Amino acid sequence: MHNELKSGENPLQDLIDDDVFFELNKHNLFSEKAIRDYKIRRMFRSMRKDMSAGDAIDKIREMYPYLQFDTVRKIVYQINK
């Protein structure tokens, strides 16, 4: 599994600044799965400008090979409550 929170970069920099991210992360206040899913949704939206949904999901699966096609599809079409 990709380790979304230990890479030394802020995967949420479009939402919060680095200092806040690293302080919250230091106290284990993030869900790695939630960060991964957020990044996947962001990538999908960007890729859809240039390719079909199926192709975008296939490209994402190349980056996250442990995820099934249907799993990625559920992530990218998930409605936030």
N, C-alpha and C positions, 0 to 999 in steps of 0.2 A: 504494500500500500504506500502511495506517495505520502510523505510526511509534510503536510501543508503548513505546519506551524513552526518547523525547526529550520527552515531554509535560510533564515537570516534576513528575509525581506517581509514587508507588510503586504499580504495579499488583499487587504481591505483598504489600500491607500486612497481609493476613490471615495471612501466613506469616513475614515478616521485617520488622523495623522500618526506618524510612526511612533512618537513618544507614547501616545495613548495606547496604541496597539501593543507595543512591547511591554508596557506596564501591566495591561490586562492579561496578556499571554503569560507573563511571569507568574501570575497567580492562577494559572490554569482556568481562565474564565471563558475559553472558547471551545467549541465543539469542532474537532477536525473534520467530521463529516459535513457539518453545516458550512464550513469554509470551503471544502472541496466542492460541494454542490453550488455554492455561490459562484465560484470560479468557473465551473462548468456552464452555468446559465449565462454568465457574461461572455464566455468564449462562443457559445452557441449563437447568441444574438449578433455577435460580430461576424461570425462565419456565414450566417444566413444572408448577409448582404451580397455574397459572392457565390453561393452554392445552395443546392437543395437541402432540405432538412435531413434527409437520409444520409447525404454525403457529409454533412456537418457532424452528425452523430457518429458516423464511421471514423472521422478524423479524431473526434474526442476519444473514442474507444481505443485508438492507437496510443493515446497518451495515458489512458487508464484501462489497460487491457483486462484487468480483473473485473470490470463492469460489463454486464450484458447489454445488448442493444436496447432491450425494453427498459432496463434500469436507467440508462442515460435518457431515454425518451421520457420516462416518468420524471426525472430530475428537471429536464429543460421545460417541460410543460406543467410543472408543479405550480399550483395556485397558492400564493401566500395568504394565510388566513389572518 
